[in-house]
């Protein structure tokens, strides 16, 4: 069954547009590379968020230590919006971002990271 605008999809229709969840922001509050792995620090099943809120889903996925790109792909949500929401959760102290490479990383380290990231995204 398609939605009124003709777009089908695997996820249920949302009542809140992505830009509303981010208050129109397009950049996360913290540095957040696409390949960065996030980890949930504090997860409770009860927040004052509506049922099906994307923040709850992100926190649930953070227990598996997925990358930012993987979370966006699993949730089938815009990557920019997911980055902003993850940044908010990091600032709130519920998520931690694991750094991927330092500025001193070698070309081989950078290539290896890109290959691992691409492999993980293809596996989705």
C-alpha positions as CSV (number, residue, x, y, z in Angstrom):
1,X,0.0,0.0,0.0
2,X,1.4,3.4,-0.9
3,X,1.1,6.6,1.0
4,X,-0.9,9.5,-0.3
5,X,2.2,11.1,-1.7
6,X,3.0,8.0,-3.7
7,X,6.0,6.9,-1.6
8,X,5.9,3.4,-0.3
9,X,8.3,2.1,2.3
10,X,9.1,-0.3,5.0
11,X,8.6,2.0,7.9
12,X,5.3,3.3,9.2
13,X,4.5,6.9,8.4
14,X,5.8,9.5,10.9
15,X,3.8,12.3,12.2
16,X,6.9,14.5,12.8
17,X,9.0,15.7,9.9
18,X,12.8,15.3,10.3
19,X,13.5,19.0,10.4
20,X,11.0,19.3,13.3
21,X,13.0,16.8,15.3
22,X,16.2,18.8,14.8
23,X,14.5,22.3,15.1
24,X,15.8,23.0,11.6
25,X,19.5,22.3,12.6
26,X,21.6,20.5,10.0
27,X,24.9,20.1,12.0
28,X,25.4,18.0,15.1
29,X,26.4,19.7,18.4
30,X,29.6,17.5,18.5
31,X,32.0,16.4,15.8
32,X,30.4,13.3,14.4
33,X,32.0,11.5,11.4
34,X,29.8,9.1,9.5
35,X,32.0,6.1,10.4
36,X,32.1,7.0,14.2
37,X,30.8,4.3,16.4
38,X,28.4,5.3,19.1
39,X,27.7,3.6,22.4
40,X,24.8,3.9,24.7
41,X,25.9,5.0,28.2
42,X,22.5,5.4,29.9
43,X,19.5,3.6,28.6
44,X,16.1,3.5,30.2
45,X,13.0,2.2,28.5
46,X,11.1,5.1,29.9
47,X,11.6,8.6,28.7
48,X,9.1,11.4,28.2
49,X,9.3,10.8,24.5
50,X,6.3,9.6,22.4
51,X,6.1,6.0,21.4
52,X,8.3,5.2,18.4
53,X,10.5,8.2,19.0
54,X,13.7,8.0,17.0
55,X,15.8,8.9,20.1
56,X,14.7,5.7,21.8
57,X,15.6,3.7,18.7
58,X,19.0,5.3,18.5
59,X,19.7,4.5,22.1
60,X,18.6,0.9,21.6
61,X,20.9,0.6,18.6
62,X,23.8,2.2,20.6
63,X,23.9,-0.8,22.8
64,X,25.2,-2.7,19.8
65,X,27.9,-0.1,19.1
66,X,27.0,0.7,15.5
67,X,28.3,3.5,13.4
68,X,26.4,6.7,12.7
69,X,25.9,5.6,9.0
70,X,24.7,2.2,10.1
71,X,22.1,3.6,12.5
72,X,20.7,5.9,9.8
73,X,20.5,3.0,7.4
74,X,18.8,0.7,9.9
75,X,16.3,3.4,10.8
76,X,15.8,4.4,7.1
77,X,16.1,8.1,8.1
78,X,18.0,10.9,6.6
79,X,21.7,10.8,7.7
80,X,21.8,14.5,8.5
81,X,18.9,14.3,10.8
82,X,20.3,11.2,12.6
83,X,23.7,13.0,13.0
84,X,21.9,16.0,14.7
85,X,19.9,13.7,17.0
86,X,22.9,11.6,18.0
87,X,24.8,14.8,18.7
88,X,22.0,15.9,21.0
89,X,22.1,12.5,22.8
90,X,25.9,12.8,23.2
91,X,25.5,16.3,24.8
92,X,22.8,14.9,27.1
93,X,25.2,12.2,28.3
94,X,23.3,9.2,27.0
95,X,25.6,8.3,24.1
96,X,29.4,8.3,23.7
97,X,31.2,8.7,20.4
98,X,34.3,6.5,19.8
99,X,36.9,8.3,17.8
100,X,38.0,6.5,14.6
101,X,41.2,8.1,13.5
102,X,43.5,10.8,14.7
103,X,45.0,13.5,12.5
104,X,48.2,11.5,12.6
105,X,46.6,8.4,11.1
106,X,48.6,6.8,8.2
107,X,47.2,6.4,4.7
108,X,46.9,2.6,5.3
109,X,44.9,3.2,8.5
110,X,42.6,5.6,6.7
111,X,42.2,3.1,3.8
112,X,41.4,0.3,6.2
113,X,38.8,2.3,8.0
114,X,37.1,3.2,4.7
115,X,37.1,-0.4,3.6
116,X,35.6,-1.6,6.9
117,X,33.0,1.1,6.7
118,X,32.0,0.3,3.1
119,X,31.9,-3.4,4.0
120,X,29.6,-2.7,6.9
121,X,27.3,-0.5,4.8
122,X,27.1,-3.1,2.1
123,X,26.2,-5.8,4.6
124,X,23.1,-3.8,5.5
